[in-house]
Amino acid sequence: MNRRMMTIAGWILTGLYALFMLGASVTPKLFGMPVAEETMAQLGWPAGYAVMIGVIELACVLLYLYSRTSVLGAVLTMGILGGAMATQIRVGNPLFSHVLFSVYLGLLMWGGLWLRDPALRAIFPWRR
């Protein structure tokens, strides 16, 4: 795949990741939707943490979308996803649908960044 096609594919994956995070995670938390607080309560989080977590997620997504801070945004997002995974393990949710969902999101996020950033491809080359 040539460099231009890799960049386009990377931005497509990046866009899918960002749209998912903004639509399914950040928006419900920031707008105080009942589903966000209910889900947080089911996971053992005290009331009132959803908005703060939503703000942190939004900051990470924005850092990830801006090319100069994209790696920082990806690293910080992995911290959030690791915490989400630990929470899912703690409450005993199913492995492939709940616990590993953070891994799936992380792969989508890093895959998009790897495809669109030549410097990241130089650090982590794909070898045959």
MIZATI-281572 format. One record per atom (N, C-alpha, C, O): x, y, z; atom name; residue in one letter. Coordinates in nm, 3 decimals, always signed. Layout:
BEGIN
east; north; up; atom; rest
X; Y; Z; CA; A;
...
***
This chain:
BEGIN
east; north; up; atom; rest
+0.086; -0.117; +0.000; N; M;
+0.000; +0.000; +0.000; CA; M;
+0.090; +0.123; +0.000; C; M;
+0.185; +0.132; +0.078; O; M;
+0.060; +0.218; -0.087; N; N;
+0.145; +0.336; -0.092; CA; N;
+0.114; +0.429; +0.026; C; N;
+0.014; +0.413; +0.097; O; N;
+0.202; +0.525; +0.044; N; R;
+0.195; +0.614; +0.161; CA; R;
+0.064; +0.693; +0.167; C; R;
+0.006; +0.710; +0.274; O; R;
+0.018; +0.741; +0.053; N; R;
-0.106; +0.819; +0.049; CA; R;
-0.225; +0.734; +0.091; C; R;
-0.309; +0.779; +0.168; O; R;
-0.232; +0.613; +0.041; N; M;
-0.342; +0.523; +0.076; CA; M;
-0.338; +0.486; +0.224; C; M;
-0.442; +0.474; +0.289; O; M;
-0.218; +0.468; +0.277; N; M;
-0.205; +0.438; +0.420; CA; M;
-0.256; +0.555; +0.503; C; M;
-0.325; +0.535; +0.604; O; M;
-0.222; +0.676; +0.462; N; T;
-0.267; +0.794; +0.535; CA; T;
-0.419; +0.806; +0.530; C; T;
-0.482; +0.836; +0.632; O; T;
-0.477; +0.784; +0.414; N; I;
-0.623; +0.791; +0.401; CA; I;
-0.690; +0.684; +0.488; C; I;
-0.785; +0.712; +0.560; O; I;
-0.638; +0.562; +0.481; N; A;
-0.693; +0.454; +0.563; CA; A;
-0.678; +0.486; +0.712; C; A;
-0.767; +0.458; +0.792; O; A;
-0.565; +0.545; +0.747; N; G;
-0.542; +0.583; +0.887; CA; G;
-0.641; +0.687; +0.934; C; G;
-0.693; +0.677; +1.046; O; G;
-0.669; +0.786; +0.851; N; W;
-0.767; +0.889; +0.890; CA; W;
-0.908; +0.833; +0.896; C; W;
-0.990; +0.879; +0.976; O; W;
-0.938; +0.734; +0.813; N; I;
-1.070; +0.670; +0.819; CA; I;
-1.084; +0.595; +0.952; C; I;
-1.186; +0.609; +1.020; O; I;
-0.983; +0.516; +0.989; N; L;
-0.987; +0.445; +1.117; CA; L;
-0.991; +0.544; +1.234; C; L;
-1.063; +0.523; +1.332; O; L;
-0.914; +0.650; +1.223; N; T;
-0.913; +0.753; +1.327; CA; T;
-1.051; +0.815; +1.342; C; T;
-1.100; +0.835; +1.453; O; T;
-1.114; +0.846; +1.229; N; G;
-1.248; +0.903; +1.232; CA; G;
-1.350; +0.809; +1.293; C; G;
-1.435; +0.851; +1.372; O; G;
-1.343; +0.680; +1.258; N; L;
-1.435; +0.582; +1.316; CA; L;
-1.417; +0.573; +1.467; C; L;
-1.514; +0.570; +1.543; O; L;
-1.292; +0.569; +1.510; N; Y;
-1.263; +0.565; +1.654; CA; Y;
-1.318; +0.690; +1.724; C; Y;
-1.385; +0.680; +1.826; O; Y;
-1.289; +0.807; +1.667; N; A;
-1.331; +0.933; +1.730; CA; A;
-1.483; +0.943; +1.733; C; A;
-1.540; +0.984; +1.835; O; A;
-1.550; +0.907; +1.625; N; L;
-1.696; +0.912; +1.623; CA; L;
-1.756; +0.818; +1.727; C; L;
-1.853; +0.853; +1.794; O; L;
-1.699; +0.699; +1.739; N; F;
-1.750; +0.605; +1.839; CA; F;
-1.732; +0.662; +1.979; C; F;
-1.826; +0.663; +2.059; O; F;
-1.612; +0.710; +2.009; N; M;
-1.587; +0.763; +2.143; CA; M;
-1.676; +0.883; +2.175; C; M;
-1.733; +0.892; +2.283; O; M;
-1.688; +0.974; +2.079; N; L;
-1.770; +1.093; +2.103; CA; L;
-1.918; +1.057; +2.115; C; L;
-1.988; +1.112; +2.200; O; L;
-1.965; +0.966; +2.031; N; G;
-2.107; +0.933; +2.031; CA; G;
-2.151; +0.838; +2.139; C; G;
-2.258; +0.855; +2.197; O; G;
-2.070; +0.738; +2.168; N; A;
-2.112; +0.633; +2.261; CA; A;
-2.060; +0.652; +2.402; C; A;
-2.114; +0.593; +2.496; O; A;
-1.957; +0.731; +2.420; N; S;
-1.899; +0.744; +2.553; CA; S;
-1.899; +0.887; +2.606; C; S;
-1.949; +0.912; +2.716; O; S;
-1.844; +0.980; +2.530; N; V;
-1.829; +1.117; +2.578; CA; V;
-1.965; +1.188; +2.589; C; V;
-1.996; +1.247; +2.692; O; V;
-2.044; +1.184; +2.483; N; T;
-2.171; +1.257; +2.481; CA; T;
-2.266; +1.217; +2.594; C; T;
-2.317; +1.304; +2.664; O; T;
-2.291; +1.086; +2.615; N; P;
-2.381; +1.050; +2.725; CA; P;
-2.332; +1.099; +2.861; C; P;
-2.411; +1.137; +2.947; O; P;
-2.201; +1.097; +2.880; N; K;
-2.145; +1.140; +3.009; CA; K;
-2.155; +1.292; +3.026; C; K;
-2.196; +1.340; +3.132; O; K;
-2.119; +1.366; +2.923; N; L;
-2.118; +1.512; +2.935; CA; L;
-2.259; +1.572; +2.941; C; L;
-2.279; +1.674; +3.006; O; L;
-2.354; +1.508; +2.875; N; F;
-2.491; +1.559; +2.876; CA; F;
-2.575; +1.500; +2.989; C; F;
-2.696; +1.523; +2.996; O; F;
-2.511; +1.425; +3.077; N; G;
-2.580; +1.371; +3.193; CA; G;
-2.693; +1.276; +3.160; C; G;
-2.794; +1.270; +3.230; O; G;
-2.677; +1.203; +3.052; N; M;
-2.781; +1.108; +3.013; CA; M;
-2.793; +0.998; +3.118; C; M;
-2.691; +0.952; +3.171; O; M;
-2.914; +0.956; +3.149; N; P;
-2.933; +0.853; +3.251; CA; P;
-2.855; +0.724; +3.224; C; P;
-2.809; +0.659; +3.317; O; P;
-2.840; +0.688; +3.096; N; V;
-2.768; +0.565; +3.064; CA; V;
-2.624; +0.570; +3.113; C; V;
-2.568; +0.467; +3.152; O; V;
-2.563; +0.687; +3.112; N; A;
-2.425; +0.699; +3.159; CA; A;
-2.415; +0.674; +3.308; C; A;
-2.331; +0.596; +3.353; O; A;
-2.499; +0.740; +3.386; N; E;
-2.497; +0.721; +3.531; CA; E;
-2.537; +0.579; +3.570; C; E;
-2.480; +0.521; +3.663; O; E;
-2.635; +0.522; +3.499; N; E;
-2.679; +0.385; +3.528; CA; E;
-2.565; +0.285; +3.501; C; E;
-2.540; +0.195; +3.581; O; E;
-2.499; +0.304; +3.389; N; T;
-2.388; +0.214; +3.355; CA; T;
-2.275; +0.227; +3.456; C; T;
-2.218; +0.127; +3.499; O; T;
-2.244; +0.350; +3.494; N; M;
-2.138; +0.372; +3.593; CA; M;
-2.175; +0.308; +3.726; C; M;
-2.090; +0.249; +3.793; O; M;
-2.302; +0.319; +3.766; N; A;
-2.348; +0.259; +3.891; CA; A;
-2.338; +0.107; +3.885; C; A;
-2.298; +0.043; +3.983; O; A;
-2.373; +0.047; +3.771; N; Q;
-2.362; -0.098; +3.755; CA; Q;
-2.217; -0.146; +3.765; C; Q;
-2.191; -0.259; +3.807; O; Q;
-2.126; -0.059; +3.728; N; L;
-1.984; -0.094; +3.735; CA; L;
-1.922; -0.061; +3.870; C; L;
-1.802; -0.083; +3.890; O; L;
-2.002; -0.008; +3.961; N; G;
-1.953; +0.018; +4.095; CA; G;
-1.899; +0.158; +4.118; C; G;
-1.838; +0.184; +4.222; O; G;
-1.918; +0.248; +4.023; N; W;
-1.871; +0.385; +4.038; CA; W;
-1.974; +0.466; +4.116; C; W;
-2.094; +0.454; +4.089; O; W;
-1.930; +0.547; +4.211; N; P;
-2.024; +0.634; +4.282; CA; P;
-2.084; +0.738; +4.188; C; P;
-2.026; +0.771; +4.085; O; P;
-2.200; +0.789; +4.223; N; A;
-2.267; +0.891; +4.141; CA; A;
-2.180; +1.015; +4.128; C; A;
-2.108; +1.052; +4.221; O; A;
-2.186; +1.078; +4.012; N; G;
-2.116; +1.204; +3.991; CA; G;
-1.983; +1.193; +3.918; C; G;
-1.924; +1.296; +3.885; O; G;
-1.934; +1.075; +3.892; N; Y;
-1.805; +1.061; +3.825; CA; Y;
-1.815; +1.061; +3.672; C; Y;
-1.715; +1.080; +3.603; O; Y;
-1.935; +1.042; +3.620; N; A;
-1.951; +1.030; +3.475; CA; A;
-1.904; +1.155; +3.402; C; A;
-1.835; +1.144; +3.301; O; A;
-1.941; +1.272; +3.450; N; V;
-1.905; +1.397; +3.381; CA; V;
-1.753; +1.415; +3.380; C; V;
-1.696; +1.450; +3.277; O; V;
-1.689; +1.392; +3.493; N; M;
-1.544; +1.407; +3.500; CA; M;
-1.474; +1.311; +3.403; C; M;
-1.381; +1.350; +3.333; O; M;
-1.519; +1.186; +3.399; N; I;
-1.459; +1.089; +3.307; CA; I;
-1.486; +1.130; +3.163; C; I;
-1.400; +1.114; +3.077; O; I;
-1.606; +1.182; +3.136; N; G;
-1.637; +1.230; +3.002; CA; G;
-1.547; +1.344; +2.958; C; G;
-1.505; +1.350; +2.842; O; G;
-1.516; +1.435; +3.048; N; V;
-1.425; +1.547; +3.016; CA; V;
-1.285; +1.494; +2.986; C; V;
-1.220; +1.540; +2.892; O; V;
-1.239; +1.398; +3.064; N; I;
-1.106; +1.340; +3.041; CA; I;
-1.104; +1.267; +2.907; C; I;
-1.007; +1.279; +2.831; O; I;
-1.210; +1.191; +2.877; N; E;
-1.217; +1.122; +2.748; CA; E;
-1.217; +1.221; +2.632; C; E;
-1.150; +1.199; +2.531; O; E;
-1.293; +1.328; +2.646; N; L;
-1.298; +1.429; +2.541; CA; L;
-1.160; +1.491; +2.519; C; L;
-1.118; +1.509; +2.405; O; L;
-1.092; +1.524; +2.626; N; A;
-0.957; +1.581; +2.614; CA; A;
-0.863; +1.484; +2.543; C; A;
-0.785; +1.525; +2.458; O; A;
-0.872; +1.356; +2.577; N; C;
-0.785; +1.257; +2.512; CA; C;
-0.817; +1.242; +2.364; C; C;
-0.725; +1.231; +2.282; O; C;
-0.945; +1.242; +2.327; N; V;
-0.983; +1.233; +2.186; CA; V;
-0.933; +1.355; +2.110; C; V;
-0.881; +1.341; +1.999; O; V;
-0.948; +1.473; +2.167; N; L;
-0.901; +1.594; +2.099; CA; L;
-0.749; +1.593; +2.083; C; L;
-0.698; +1.630; +1.977; O; L;
-0.677; +1.550; +2.185; N; L;
-0.531; +1.538; +2.173; CA; L;
-0.494; +1.437; +2.064; C; L;
-0.399; +1.459; +1.989; O; L;
-0.568; +1.328; +2.057; N; Y;
-0.543; +1.223; +1.957; CA; Y;
-0.569; +1.274; +1.815; C; Y;
-0.496; +1.238; +1.723; O; Y;
-0.670; +1.355; +1.797; N; L;
-0.704; +1.404; +1.663; CA; L;
-0.607; +1.510; +1.611; C; L;
-0.591; +1.524; +1.490; O; L;
-0.542; +1.584; +1.700; N; Y;
-0.446; +1.687; +1.660; CA; Y;
-0.311; +1.620; +1.634; C; Y;
-0.255; +1.557; +1.724; O; Y;
-0.260; +1.633; +1.513; N; S;
-0.141; +1.558; +1.472; CA; S;
-0.020; +1.577; +1.563; C; S;
+0.053; +1.480; +1.589; O; S;
+0.002; +1.696; +1.613; N; R;
+0.121; +1.721; +1.696; CA; R;
+0.112; +1.654; +1.833; C; R;
+0.214; +1.629; +1.896; O; R;
-0.010; +1.626; +1.880; N; T;
-0.026; +1.565; +2.012; CA; T;
-0.092; +1.427; +2.004; C; T;
-0.139; +1.374; +2.105; O; T;
-0.096; +1.370; +1.885; N; S;
-0.169; +1.245; +1.867; CA; S;
-0.112; +1.129; +1.948; C; S;
-0.189; +1.048; +2.002; O; S;
+0.018; +1.118; +1.958; N; V;
+0.076; +1.008; +2.036; CA; V;
+0.046; +1.027; +2.184; C; V;
+0.015; +0.930; +2.253; O; V;
+0.056; +1.149; +2.233; N; L;
+0.020; +1.177; +2.372; CA; L;
-0.126; +1.140; +2.397; C; L;
-0.158; +1.076; +2.497; O; L;
-0.215; +1.179; +2.307; N; G;
-0.356; +1.145; +2.321; CA; G;
-0.378; +0.995; +2.322; C; G;
-0.461; +0.945; +2.398; O; G;
-0.305; +0.923; +2.237; N; A;
-0.319; +0.777; +2.232; CA; A;
-0.269; +0.712; +2.360; C; A;
-0.331; +0.618; +2.411; O; A;
-0.158; +0.760; +2.412; N; V;
-0.105; +0.703; +2.536; CA; V;
-0.199; +0.730; +2.653; C; V;
-0.226; +0.641; +2.733; O; V;
-0.249; +0.852; +2.663; N; L;
-0.343; +0.885; +2.771; CA; L;
-0.472; +0.805; +2.757; C; L;
-0.529; +0.760; +2.857; O; L;
-0.519; +0.787; +2.634; N; T;
-0.640; +0.707; +2.612; CA; T;
-0.618; +0.563; +2.654; C; T;
-0.710; +0.500; +2.707; O; T;
-0.499; +0.510; +2.633; N; M;
-0.472; +0.372; +2.676; CA; M;
-0.481; +0.360; +2.827; C; M;
-0.520; +0.255; +2.879; O; M;
-0.446; +0.467; +2.899; N; G;
-0.464; +0.465; +3.043; CA; G;
-0.611; +0.455; +3.080; C; G;
-0.648; +0.378; +3.170; O; G;
-0.695; +0.530; +3.012; N; I;
-0.839; +0.523; +3.036; CA; I;
-0.892; +0.385; +3.001; C; I;
-0.970; +0.326; +3.076; O; I;
-0.851; +0.333; +2.886; N; L;
-0.899; +0.202; +2.842; CA; L;
-0.851; +0.091; +2.936; C; L;
-0.923; -0.006; +2.960; O; L;
-0.731; +0.105; +2.990; N; G;
-0.683; +0.008; +3.088; CA; G;
-0.766; +0.011; +3.215; C; G;
-0.797; -0.094; +3.271; O; G;
-0.803; +0.130; +3.259; N; G;
-0.891; +0.141; +3.375; CA; G;
-1.028; +0.082; +3.349; C; G;
-1.087; +0.018; +3.436; O; G;
-1.079; +0.104; +3.228; N; A;
-1.209; +0.046; +3.191; CA; A;
-1.202; -0.106; +3.191; C; A;
-1.295; -0.174; +3.235; O; A;
-1.092; -0.159; +3.140; N; M;
-1.074; -0.304; +3.138; CA; M;
-1.066; -0.359; +3.280; C; M;
-1.127; -0.462; +3.311; O; M;
-0.993; -0.292; +3.366; N; A;
-0.982; -0.337; +3.505; CA; A;
-1.118; -0.335; +3.574; C; A;
-1.150; -0.424; +3.652; O; A;
-1.198; -0.233; +3.545; N; T;
-1.332; -0.224; +3.602; CA; T;
-1.418; -0.340; +3.553; C; T;
-1.491; -0.400; +3.632; O; T;
-1.410; -0.372; +3.427; N; Q;
-1.488; -0.483; +3.371; CA; Q;
-1.446; -0.616; +3.433; C; Q;
-1.530; -0.702; +3.460; O; Q;
-1.316; -0.634; +3.455; N; I;
-1.267; -0.757; +3.519; CA; I;
-1.318; -0.764; +3.663; C; I;
-1.362; -0.870; +3.708; O; I;
-1.311; -0.652; +3.735; N; R;
-1.351; -0.648; +3.875; CA; R;
-1.496; -0.687; +3.897; C; R;
-1.529; -0.755; +3.994; O; R;
-1.585; -0.645; +3.805; N; V;
-1.726; -0.679; +3.822; CA; V;
-1.762; -0.814; +3.761; C; V;
-1.876; -0.858; +3.772; O; V;
-1.666; -0.879; +3.697; N; G;
-1.689; -1.014; +3.645; CA; G;
-1.766; -1.020; +3.515; C; G;
-1.838; -1.117; +3.491; O; G;
-1.753; -0.919; +3.431; N; N;
-1.822; -0.920; +3.302; CA; N;
-1.756; -1.017; +3.206; C; N;
-1.641; -1.057; +3.227; O; N;
-1.827; -1.056; +3.099; N; P;
-1.773; -1.152; +3.001; CA; P;
-1.645; -1.100; +2.934; C; P;
-1.629; -0.981; +2.910; O; P;
-1.555; -1.194; +2.904; N; L;
-1.424; -1.160; +2.851; CA; L;
-1.429; -1.093; +2.713; C; L;
-1.382; -0.980; +2.698; O; L;
-1.486; -1.161; +2.614; N; F;
-1.475; -1.112; +2.476; CA; F;
-1.565; -0.992; +2.446; C; F;
-1.529; -0.909; +2.362; O; F;
-1.679; -0.981; +2.510; N; S;
-1.770; -0.872; +2.479; CA; S;
-1.749; -0.749; +2.566; C; S;
-1.779; -0.638; +2.523; O; S;
-1.697; -0.764; +2.686; N; H;
-1.684; -0.650; +2.777; CA; H;
-1.538; -0.622; +2.813; C; H;
-1.489; -0.510; +2.793; O; H;
-1.469; -0.721; +2.866; N; V;
-1.332; -0.700; +2.915; CA; V;
-1.239; -0.660; +2.800; C; V;
-1.164; -0.564; +2.812; O; V;
-1.244; -0.733; +2.691; N; L;
-1.153; -0.706; +2.580; CA; L;
-1.199; -0.594; +2.488; C; L;
-1.129; -0.561; +2.392; O; L;
-1.314; -0.535; +2.513; N; F;
-1.362; -0.425; +2.429; CA; F;
-1.262; -0.310; +2.430; C; F;
-1.245; -0.242; +2.329; O; F;
-1.198; -0.286; +2.543; N; S;
-1.096; -0.182; +2.550; CA; S;
-0.978; -0.214; +2.458; C; S;
-0.920; -0.124; +2.397; O; S;
-0.943; -0.341; +2.449; N; V;
-0.835; -0.381; +2.359; CA; V;
-0.876; -0.355; +2.214; C; V;
-0.796; -0.306; +2.135; O; V;
-1.000; -0.388; +2.179; N; Y;
-1.048; -0.364; +2.044; CA; Y;
-1.041; -0.215; +2.009; C; Y;
-0.997; -0.177; +1.901; O; Y;
-1.086; -0.131; +2.102; N; L;
-1.080; +0.014; +2.078; CA; L;
-0.936; +0.062; +2.066; C; L;
-0.904; +0.144; +1.981; O; L;
-0.848; +0.009; +2.152; N; G;
-0.708; +0.047; +2.147; CA; G;
-0.642; +0.008; +2.015; C; G;
-0.563; +0.084; +1.960; O; G;
-0.677; -0.111; +1.966; N; L;
-0.622; -0.154; +1.836; CA; L;
-0.671; -0.065; +1.723; C; L;
-0.594; -0.031; +1.633; O; L;
-0.798; -0.028; +1.726; N; L;
-0.852; +0.062; +1.625; CA; L;
-0.782; +0.198; +1.632; C; L;
-0.744; +0.254; +1.529; O; L;
-0.766; +0.249; +1.753; N; M;
-0.704; +0.379; +1.771; CA; M;
-0.558; +0.377; +1.725; C; M;
-0.517; +0.462; +1.645; O; M;
-0.479; +0.282; +1.775; N; W;
-0.338; +0.276; +1.739; CA; W;
-0.320; +0.240; +1.592; C; W;
-0.227; +0.289; +1.528; O; W;
-0.407; +0.154; +1.538; N; G;
-0.399; +0.120; +1.396; CA; G;
-0.417; +0.242; +1.308; C; G;
-0.343; +0.261; +1.211; O; G;
-0.516; +0.326; +1.342; N; G;
-0.536; +0.449; +1.267; CA; G;
-0.416; +0.541; +1.276; C; G;
-0.375; +0.601; +1.177; O; G;
-0.361; +0.553; +1.395; N; L;
-0.245; +0.640; +1.414; CA; L;
-0.123; +0.585; +1.342; C; L;
-0.048; +0.661; +1.280; O; L;
-0.102; +0.455; +1.348; N; W;
+0.013; +0.393; +1.282; CA; W;
+0.006; +0.413; +1.131; C; W;
+0.107; +0.441; +1.066; O; W;
-0.113; +0.400; +1.075; N; L;
-0.128; +0.417; +0.930; CA; L;
-0.109; +0.561; +0.886; C; L;
-0.061; +0.585; +0.775; O; L;
-0.146; +0.658; +0.969; N; R;
-0.139; +0.797; +0.926; CA; R;
-0.011; +0.868; +0.968; C; R;
+0.012; +0.981; +0.926; O; R;
+0.073; +0.805; +1.049; N; D;
+0.193; +0.871; +1.101; CA; D;
+0.320; +0.795; +1.062; C; D;
+0.350; +0.691; +1.121; O; D;
+0.395; +0.846; +0.964; N; P;
+0.517; +0.778; +0.922; CA; P;
+0.620; +0.763; +1.034; C; P;
+0.695; +0.665; +1.037; O; P;
+0.626; +0.859; +1.125; N; A;
+0.723; +0.850; +1.235; CA; A;
+0.690; +0.732; +1.326; C; A;
+0.780; +0.664; +1.375; O; A;
+0.563; +0.708; +1.349; N; L;
+0.522; +0.594; +1.432; CA; L;
+0.550; +0.462; +1.360; C; L;
+0.589; +0.364; +1.422; O; L;
+0.531; +0.461; +1.228; N; R;
+0.565; +0.341; +1.150; CA; R;
+0.714; +0.313; +1.154; C; R;
+0.755; +0.197; +1.148; O; R;
+0.795; +0.419; +1.163; N; A;
+0.941; +0.399; +1.171; CA; A;
+0.980; +0.338; +1.306; C; A;
+1.074; +0.259; +1.313; O; A;
+0.909; +0.375; +1.411; N; I;
+0.938; +0.321; +1.544; CA; I;
+0.891; +0.177; +1.556; C; I;
+0.958; +0.093; +1.615; O; I;
+0.772; +0.150; +1.500; N; F;
+0.712; +0.017; +1.506; CA; F;
+0.689; -0.034; +1.364; C; F;
+0.576; -0.031; +1.315; O; F;
+0.795; -0.082; +1.298; N; P;
+0.780; -0.125; +1.158; CA; P;
+0.707; -0.259; +1.146; C; P;
+0.714; -0.343; +1.236; O; P;
+0.639; -0.275; +1.034; N; W;
+0.574; -0.402; +1.002; CA; W;
+0.675; -0.483; +0.922; C; W;
+0.723; -0.438; +0.818; O; W;
+0.707; -0.601; +0.971; N; R;
+0.811; -0.682; +0.903; CA; R;
+0.752; -0.811; +0.854; C; R;
+0.658; -0.864; +0.912; O; R;
+0.808; -0.861; +0.745; N; R;
+0.766; -0.990; +0.688; CA; R;
+0.851; -1.100; +0.742; C; R;
+0.832; -1.216; +0.707; O; R;
***
